[in-house]
């Protein structure tokens, strides 16, 4: 194990061993330029940056896209995972620290930027809906993507199609969360299955959770 997944006293969707499993999966591909769709509180983001920094001796780029607290008005069919719905912690000390003392929204771009401040020269945080902003980005250098943003069929399919068009002809890695049975969201699974069937791509299911697609 190159680096352990740390939670930084924040909420994350990769609890328990899942963080280490994810980092091992990413480390296998040795990426230099990374895109994360769905940043949430930035926990996975800082762990990715720590890993990229180690693998590339400080020479890496990271792009993170998220609504950062804005309501998604363009996708009425959007699905929000339960752990995203509030900032209440089971640990009362966290509630006091973040909600009463700091009064800080952990999903805000300001909060995530503060968490990633040591890598400020390497990162680019983008506030917006991928249905609108993804197509306008230069993704030519990206070699690994973690897709865990909008969970509706249309949003996942749109993300995958745009990424594939941008990365076509290059051996790049797309990692989708919530595909396997242990955390399956049916709309995500159907979007991924339709995408790989249409483009005749290979899919590996990692630990019955992540979908790994090599373009």
N, C-alpha and C positions, 0 to 999 in steps of 0.2 A: 504494500500500500504506500503510494507516494505521499499522500496527504489525507488527513482525516477530515470528515465533514463536521463543521462546527455550526452550532445554531445561533450564536451571538445573542442569546436571550430574546429571540424574536420568533414569530410564527413561521412555519415552513410546511410545505406539503410533503417533504422528504424526511419523515420522522424515523427514529430508530436506525436500523441498518440501511434504509433506503438511500440515504445520502452517500454512504460509502460505496454502495453498489453503483450508484449513478456516476460518481467520480471515477471509479475503476473503469466503467464503460467509456467515459470520455477520454481518460488517459490512454486507453488502448489505441486510440486514433491519433494521438499526439497533435492536436490542432494548434494553430497559431492565431487564427482569426475566428472569433466565436460570435454567434447570434443567439440570444435568448428571447423567446416570445412568451411573455408572462413573467414579470419580475416579482410581483407581489411585494413582500417586505425586504427583498434583496438578499436573503440568506443564501439561496443557491447562487446568486450572482457573485457574492464575495468569495464563495467557495470555488466557483469556476475561475475567477480571477487569480486566486491563490494558486490554483493548479496550473493555469496558463503561465503565470509568472515563473513558477518552478520549472516547467517544461521548456520554456523559451528564454530563460535568463533575463526576464524583464521586457523582452521584445514581443509584444502581443497586442491585439486589439479586441475589445469586447463591445458589442452593441446590445442594449437591452430595451425592449419595447413593451410598454404597458399603458393602460388607461390612467394609472396612478391616481385613482380615486374618482375619476370622472365617470358618470353614468354612460353606458353604451346605448346610444340612441338609434344606432343604425342596424341593430340586430335584435329584433323582438323575440327571436327564438333562441337567444343566447342562454347558456347553462352556466351557472356559477357554483363551483364546488363549495360544499358546506363550510370548510375551514376559512373561506374568504369573506364570510358574511358579517363578521363583526370583529372588534378588537378587544373582546373580553378574554382574559387569561384565567386558566384554572389556578395559577400561582398568584395569590393576592399581592405579593410584592411587585410583580410585573404590572398589575393593574394600577397600583399606586404610582409606580415610577413613570410609566408611559402616559397614563390617562389623567393623572392628577398633578404630578410634579412637572413633567416635561410638556404635557398636553400636546403630544406629538402623534400625528397620524403616520404610522409606520409604513403605509403604502403610498405616501406622498413622494414626489420626485425629490423634494428637499431632504427627506429622511434617508432615502436610499442613497442619494449623492453623498450625504455625510458618512454613511456606512462604508462607501467605496472610495473615500477621499484619498487614500494612499495610492490609488490607481487612477487618479483624475486625468492624467495625461494619456491613459490607455483606453478610456471608456467613453461611450456616447450613449446617454440615456434619452430615449425618444418617447414623448407622451402622445399617445394616439391609438386609434383602432387600426389593426393591421389590414382590415378591409380597405382602408383609405391610404395608409402611409407606407405599407410594405413595398408596393410597386414602384414607389418613387425613390427608393434607396439604391445605392450602388452596392450590390452584394457580390461583386466579382471576386473579391478576395476571401470571402467567407468559406471556411472548410468544415465547419461543424455547426449544427443548429439544434437547439433544444426547444421543442414546441409544446408549450403548456399555457397558452393564452386563452382565447375564446374557445369554448368547448362545444359550440353548435356544429352541426354537420357542415353548414355552408361556410362558416369561418375556417374550420380546420381544412376543408377542401380548398378553399381560396388560398390559405397560407401555403399549403403543399404545392399547389399549381404554380404560384408565383415563384416560390423557391426553386422548383424544378426547372422552370423556364430560365431562371437566372443562373443556375448551376449546371445546366445541361451540358453534357460532354466532358464534365470534370468528375473525378471520383470524390464525392463529398458525402458527408454523413448527416442524416436527419434522424433525430431521436424524438419520438412522441411519447408523452406520458399518458396514463389512463387508457391504455390499449388492452393489456392483458386482464385476465379474470380477477386478479386481486384488487384492481382499482378501476375496473372497466366502466367507461361511460359509453353506452351503445352508439351514440351519435359520432363520437370520436372514432370508435372501431370501424363503423361503416364507412366513414370518410376516408380513413387510411386504406381499408380494403379496396374500395373503389379506385383510389388513386394508384395503388401498386398494380392492380389488375389492368387498368387503362395503359399504364406506362411500362408494363412487363418488368417490374423491378423485384428484387429479392427483399424479403422481410425476415428479420430475426426477432423473436419474442424473448426478451431478457427478463428472467426471474418472474415470468407470468405477469409483468407490469408494463415495461417499456417496449415500444416498437422501434427497432433499429433498421433504418432504410439506407442502403448504399446506392447513390445515384450513378 
